[in-house]
């Protein structure tokens, strides 16, 4: 993930790498967080409801992120996005 910095367009931030268990990982969900990639260790190459919910939640916090990418093991990277929800 990338935590946006104080520069123009979030420049000057920092990248972080998180790891967890096969079906979960704890990451901070804040307005200045952008998820770059995440893996699907089981090889699933489909966007899950949880993937969509996290992206929608980040958007509701004010994150500029509009899409993310999944890296299934041994398969092509998948980019996905959702429509911005109004809360």
N, C-alpha and C positions, 0 to 999 in steps of 0.2 A: 504494500500500500504506500501511498505518498501522502504525507502531511504537508499541506500547502504552507508556504512561507509568507513573509510579509511583503515581498516584492511584487511587482506588476504581475498580474495573472497567477499569483501564488508561487512565483519563483523564489528560490532560496529556501525551499522546504527540505524535508528529509524523507528518504525511502526506508521502509521497515519491512522485515520478513517475519511472518508469523507461521507457526506450525501447530498442529493439533492432532486430534484423533481422526479416524476414517470418516466420520460424519459430522465433525464439528471442530471449530477453532474459535477462540475468543479474540476479538479485535475491537478496538474502540470505534464506535460509530458516532462521528461528530461532523459538523458542517464543513470542516476544513480537511476532511479525509477523502481520498480518491483511491478506489481499489483498482489496481492495475491488472492483475491476473489472479486467478485462483484455480486450483486443480480439482479434478474429479478423479481421485486415485483409483476408483473402481472402473474407470474407463468410460463412464457414462458420458455420452456426447450430446446430452439434451439439457436445456436450461430448466432448472427446477423452480418450483414455487418459492422456495427459500431464496434462491438467487434473485428472483424478481422482487421479492419482499424487501431484501436488504437494499437493493438499488432504489426502490421507491422510498424507503425510510430515509436514506441519505439525501434524496431529493427534498423530502419534507423538512429536513433540517437546514436546507439551504445549500447543500453541496452542488457544485457546478457539474458533477458527473452525470452523464446521460447514457453511458454504455459501459460495459465491462467485458472481460474476455475470460473464457474457460479454457483450461489446458487439460483435456482428458489424456490419461496415460496412453502413449503410443498412437495418438490420433491427432488430427488437425485442430488448431486453435479455433474456437467458436466465439464470435463477437455477438453480443446481444444488447438490446436496449428496451426500454419501456416508455410509454407515454407518461409525461409528468402528471402526477395526480394532484388535485387541489384539495387541501385539507381545511 
